[in-house]
């Protein structure tokens, strides 16, 4: 009885052992999959979604400098280099007074006048002002200028040059290192040939560095001071855009304008040539008339009479031959 009882109790024990082995095998395979996934993740890390600064750093660390250089720098708005350019057209009652107010506004904002062109002083006067103002006060100054009269046109353009500034900084740093390297090599030169060659190379590198620094100063000036071009026009200046007209009357009007312009040009040329004609033409004319009168007084030279030629005898007539 012990034998069969033991066998009956051994069957459940074997089944439990088999289930335990299968469970261990399943855990082992799951652990192997997790470790493989973690290895793959460690070997090829995924970039964070959104392409933020961490993504740029990971891309740079993965050995892809071209991707790191292609992305824009992650800077705040106040840290970016932006060039502002604006054009305005404002109709005012008094152009000179409005121009003085515009200059005072720009000066109070810390800017200056870069150009001032004015035409006429009547009701059709026009003033073209090129104003340079700090970029931080650009919007405020534009709004103040619009209040000088009746704003007819406004155009604001921006250009983000942050990447250019960052690239210039990197190139300037590299070029300065190259210049210092050339200077160290020049200090250790031992022959005339090496000395001349290194001096030429140093001059070329210094010229490249100066060019890069000039570009950076230009960008710094454009980003630090924005440009506003303001056109102040009088009340009698036409503001409507000229429409393209066709037809007989339009052609006649255009032809008349061209004719008047041609006459003005012709009279201008005639006025420029007239002093030369008076200075040289009058003496030459007087000399020509005097020579002609002198020829008439002297008369034509006498012609000798022609001597008659002696008459010539007719040629002899040959005698007729007699028949044989």
C-alpha positions as CSV (number, residue, x, y, z in Angstrom):
1,X,0.0,0.0,0.0
2,X,2.9,2.3,0.6
3,X,4.0,2.0,-3.0
4,X,0.7,3.0,-4.7
5,X,0.1,5.8,-2.2
6,X,3.5,7.2,-2.7
7,X,3.0,7.1,-6.5
8,X,-0.4,9.0,-6.1
9,X,1.2,11.7,-3.9
10,X,4.2,12.0,-6.4
11,X,2.0,12.9,-9.4
12,X,0.8,16.2,-7.9
13,X,4.3,17.0,-6.8
14,X,5.6,16.5,-10.3
15,X,2.9,18.6,-11.8
16,X,3.7,21.4,-9.4
17,X,7.4,21.2,-10.1
18,X,6.6,21.3,-13.9
19,X,4.5,24.5,-13.4
20,X,7.3,26.1,-11.4
21,X,9.8,25.3,-14.1
22,X,7.6,26.8,-16.8
23,X,7.1,29.9,-14.6
24,X,10.8,30.3,-14.1
25,X,11.4,29.9,-17.9
26,X,8.8,32.6,-18.6
27,X,10.4,35.0,-16.1
28,X,13.8,34.3,-17.6
29,X,12.6,35.0,-21.2
30,X,10.8,38.2,-20.0
31,X,14.0,39.4,-18.2
32,X,16.0,38.8,-21.3
33,X,13.6,40.8,-23.4
34,X,13.8,43.7,-20.9
35,X,17.5,43.7,-20.9
36,X,17.6,43.6,-24.7
37,X,15.3,46.6,-24.8
38,X,17.4,48.5,-22.3
39,X,20.6,47.7,-24.2
40,X,19.0,48.9,-27.4
41,X,17.8,52.1,-25.7
42,X,21.3,52.6,-24.2
43,X,22.9,52.1,-27.6
44,X,20.6,54.5,-29.5
45,X,18.9,57.0,-27.2
46,X,15.8,58.6,-28.4
47,X,15.7,62.4,-28.7
48,X,13.0,64.1,-26.6
49,X,9.9,65.1,-28.3
50,X,9.7,68.7,-29.3
51,X,13.4,69.2,-30.2
52,X,14.3,71.3,-27.1
53,X,17.8,72.0,-25.8
54,X,18.2,68.4,-24.5
55,X,17.6,67.2,-28.1
56,X,20.2,69.5,-29.4
57,X,22.7,68.4,-26.8
58,X,22.0,64.7,-27.5
59,X,22.3,65.3,-31.2
60,X,25.7,67.0,-30.7
61,X,26.9,64.2,-28.4
62,X,25.9,61.5,-31.0
63,X,28.5,62.7,-33.3
64,X,26.4,64.7,-35.8
65,X,27.8,68.2,-35.8
66,X,25.9,69.1,-39.0
67,X,22.6,68.5,-37.3
68,X,23.6,70.5,-34.3
69,X,24.7,73.4,-36.5
70,X,21.5,73.3,-38.6
71,X,19.2,73.9,-35.7
72,X,18.5,77.5,-34.5
73,X,19.9,78.4,-31.1
74,X,17.4,77.9,-28.2
75,X,17.3,81.5,-26.9
76,X,14.6,83.6,-25.4
77,X,13.2,86.5,-27.4
78,X,15.2,89.1,-25.5
79,X,18.4,87.1,-26.2
80,X,17.9,86.8,-30.0
81,X,19.5,89.1,-32.5
82,X,16.6,90.7,-34.6
83,X,16.9,93.5,-37.1
84,X,13.9,95.8,-37.3
85,X,13.1,98.0,-40.3
86,X,10.1,100.2,-40.7
87,X,8.7,102.5,-43.3
88,X,5.9,105.0,-42.7
89,X,3.9,107.7,-44.6
90,X,2.2,110.3,-42.5
91,X,0.2,113.3,-43.9
92,X,0.6,116.4,-41.7
93,X,-0.5,120.0,-41.9
94,X,2.9,121.5,-41.3
95,X,5.8,119.3,-42.6
96,X,8.6,121.3,-40.9
97,X,6.9,121.2,-37.5
98,X,6.2,117.5,-37.8
99,X,9.8,116.9,-38.8
100,X,11.0,118.7,-35.7
101,X,8.7,116.7,-33.5
102,X,9.9,113.4,-35.1
103,X,13.5,114.3,-34.5
104,X,12.7,115.3,-30.9
105,X,10.9,112.0,-30.3
106,X,13.8,109.9,-31.7
107,X,16.4,111.9,-29.7
108,X,14.5,111.4,-26.5
109,X,14.4,107.7,-27.1
110,X,18.2,107.6,-27.4
111,X,18.4,107.5,-31.2
112,X,19.6,109.9,-33.9
113,X,18.8,111.1,-37.4
114,X,20.6,109.2,-40.2
115,X,19.2,111.2,-43.1
116,X,17.0,114.2,-43.8
117,X,15.7,115.2,-47.2
118,X,13.1,117.9,-47.7
119,X,11.4,119.3,-50.8
120,X,9.5,122.6,-51.1
121,X,8.0,124.5,-48.2
122,X,4.4,124.9,-49.3
123,X,1.3,122.7,-48.7
124,X,2.8,120.1,-51.0
125,X,6.0,119.8,-49.1
126,X,7.6,116.4,-48.5
127,X,10.2,115.4,-45.9
128,X,12.1,112.0,-45.9
129,X,13.6,111.2,-42.5
130,X,15.8,108.2,-41.8
131,X,15.7,107.6,-38.1
132,X,17.8,105.2,-36.0
133,X,16.3,104.2,-32.6
134,X,17.2,101.5,-30.1
135,X,15.6,98.2,-30.9
136,X,13.9,98.0,-27.5
137,X,12.1,101.3,-28.1
138,X,11.2,100.6,-31.8
139,X,7.5,99.9,-31.4
140,X,7.0,102.9,-29.0
141,X,8.7,105.3,-31.4
142,X,6.7,104.0,-34.4
143,X,3.5,104.6,-32.5
144,X,4.6,108.1,-31.5
145,X,5.4,109.0,-35.1
146,X,2.0,107.8,-36.2
147,X,0.4,110.4,-34.0
148,X,2.0,113.3,-35.8
149,X,-0.8,113.3,-38.4
150,X,-2.9,111.0,-40.5
151,X,-1.0,107.7,-41.0
152,X,-1.4,106.5,-44.6
153,X,1.0,103.6,-44.7
154,X,3.0,101.5,-42.3
155,X,5.3,98.5,-43.1
156,X,7.4,96.7,-40.5
157,X,10.0,94.1,-41.4
158,X,12.0,91.9,-39.1
159,X,15.0,89.7,-39.8
160,X,16.3,87.1,-37.2
161,X,20.1,87.0,-37.5
162,X,20.8,85.0,-34.3
163,X,22.3,82.1,-36.3
164,X,24.6,84.5,-38.2
165,X,25.8,86.0,-34.9
166,X,26.4,82.6,-33.3
167,X,28.2,81.5,-36.5
168,X,30.4,84.6,-36.6
169,X,31.3,84.2,-32.9
170,X,32.5,80.7,-33.6
171,X,34.4,81.6,-36.7
172,X,36.0,84.6,-34.9
173,X,37.2,82.3,-32.1
174,X,38.6,79.8,-34.5
175,X,40.3,82.5,-36.6
176,X,41.9,84.1,-33.5
177,X,43.4,80.7,-32.5
178,X,44.8,80.4,-36.0
179,X,46.3,83.8,-35.8
180,X,47.9,83.0,-32.5
181,X,49.3,79.8,-33.9
182,X,50.8,81.6,-36.9
183,X,52.4,84.1,-34.5
184,X,54.0,81.4,-32.4
185,X,55.3,79.7,-35.6
186,X,56.7,83.0,-36.8
187,X,58.5,83.5,-33.5
188,X,60.3,80.2,-34.0
189,X,61.2,80.7,-37.6
190,X,64.9,80.1,-38.3
191,X,65.3,80.7,-42.1
192,X,64.4,83.6,-44.4
193,X,62.1,81.4,-46.5
194,X,60.1,80.2,-43.5
195,X,60.0,83.8,-42.2
196,X,58.5,85.2,-45.4
197,X,56.1,82.3,-45.8
198,X,54.8,82.6,-42.2
199,X,54.5,86.4,-42.5
200,X,52.3,86.1,-45.6
201,X,50.2,83.4,-43.9
202,X,49.9,85.6,-40.7
203,X,48.8,88.6,-42.8
204,X,46.2,86.5,-44.6
205,X,44.8,85.2,-41.3
206,X,44.7,88.6,-39.7
207,X,42.9,90.0,-42.8
208,X,40.3,87.2,-42.5
209,X,39.9,87.9,-38.8
210,X,39.4,91.6,-39.4
211,X,36.8,90.9,-42.0
212,X,34.8,88.7,-39.7
213,X,35.0,91.2,-36.9
214,X,33.7,93.9,-39.2
215,X,30.8,91.8,-40.2
216,X,30.0,91.2,-36.5
217,X,30.2,95.0,-35.8
218,X,27.8,95.6,-38.7
219,X,25.3,93.1,-37.4
220,X,25.7,94.5,-33.9
221,X,24.9,98.0,-35.2
222,X,21.8,96.8,-37.1
223,X,20.5,94.8,-34.2
224,X,21.2,97.5,-31.6
225,X,19.7,100.4,-33.6
226,X,16.6,99.9,-35.7
227,X,15.9,102.0,-38.8
228,X,12.6,103.9,-39.4
229,X,12.1,105.7,-42.7
230,X,9.3,108.3,-42.3
231,X,7.8,110.2,-45.2
232,X,6.0,113.4,-43.9
233,X,3.8,114.9,-46.7
234,X,1.8,118.0,-46.8
235,X,-2.0,118.2,-47.2
236,X,-1.9,118.9,-50.9
237,X,0.3,115.9,-51.8
238,X,-1.7,113.3,-53.7
239,X,-1.8,110.0,-51.8
240,X,-3.9,107.9,-54.2
241,X,-2.0,105.4,-56.2
242,X,-2.0,106.2,-59.9
243,X,-4.1,103.8,-61.9
244,X,-3.0,102.5,-65.2
245,X,-5.0,104.2,-67.9
246,X,-5.4,103.1,-71.5
247,X,-7.1,104.7,-74.5
248,X,-6.7,107.6,-76.8
249,X,-6.8,110.3,-74.2
250,X,-4.4,108.5,-72.0
251,X,-2.0,108.0,-74.9
252,X,-2.4,111.7,-75.9
253,X,-1.6,112.8,-72.3
254,X,1.4,110.6,-72.1
255,X,2.7,111.8,-75.5
256,X,2.2,115.4,-74.5
257,X,4.3,114.8,-71.4
258,X,7.0,113.1,-73.4
259,X,7.0,116.0,-75.9
260,X,7.3,118.6,-73.1
261,X,10.1,116.6,-71.5
262,X,11.9,116.4,-74.9
263,X,11.6,120.1,-75.4
264,X,13.0,120.8,-72.0
265,X,16.0,118.5,-72.7
266,X,16.5,120.2,-76.1
267,X,16.4,123.7,-74.6
268,X,18.8,122.6,-71.9
269,X,21.3,121.2,-74.5
270,X,20.9,124.4,-76.6
271,X,21.6,126.6,-73.6
272,X,24.7,124.6,-72.9
273,X,26.0,124.8,-76.5
274,X,25.1,128.5,-77.1
275,X,28.1,130.0,-75.3
276,X,30.4,127.9,-77.5
277,X,28.6,128.9,-80.6
278,X,28.9,132.6,-79.7
279,X,32.6,132.2,-78.8
280,X,33.7,130.3,-81.9
281,X,30.9,130.5,-84.4
282,X,30.7,134.3,-84.7
283,X,34.5,134.8,-85.5
284,X,34.4,131.9,-88.0
285,X,31.3,133.3,-89.7
286,X,32.9,136.8,-90.0
287,X,36.1,135.2,-91.5
288,X,34.0,133.2,-94.0
289,X,32.1,136.3,-95.2
290,X,35.4,138.3,-95.6
291,X,37.0,135.6,-97.6
292,X,34.0,135.3,-99.9
293,X,33.9,139.0,-100.6
294,X,37.6,139.1,-101.4
295,X,37.1,136.3,-103.9
296,X,34.3,138.2,-105.6
297,X,36.4,141.4,-105.8
298,X,39.4,139.7,-107.4
299,X,37.2,138.0,-110.0
300,X,37.9,134.9,-111.9
301,X,41.4,134.6,-113.6
302,X,41.5,135.6,-117.4
303,X,41.2,132.7,-119.8
304,X,43.5,132.6,-122.8
305,X,41.8,132.4,-126.3
306,X,41.9,129.1,-127.9
307,X,44.1,128.9,-131.1
308,X,42.3,127.5,-134.1
309,X,43.7,124.2,-135.4
310,X,44.8,124.0,-139.1
311,X,42.4,122.2,-141.4
312,X,43.3,118.7,-142.1
313,X,43.2,117.1,-145.6
314,X,40.9,114.2,-146.1
315,X,42.5,110.9,-146.4
316,X,43.4,109.8,-150.0
317,X,41.0,107.5,-151.7
318,X,42.7,104.3,-152.9
319,X,42.7,103.8,-156.8
320,X,40.5,101.1,-158.3
321,X,42.3,98.1,-159.6
322,X,41.9,97.2,-163.4
323,X,40.5,93.8,-164.3
324,X,43.0,91.4,-166.0
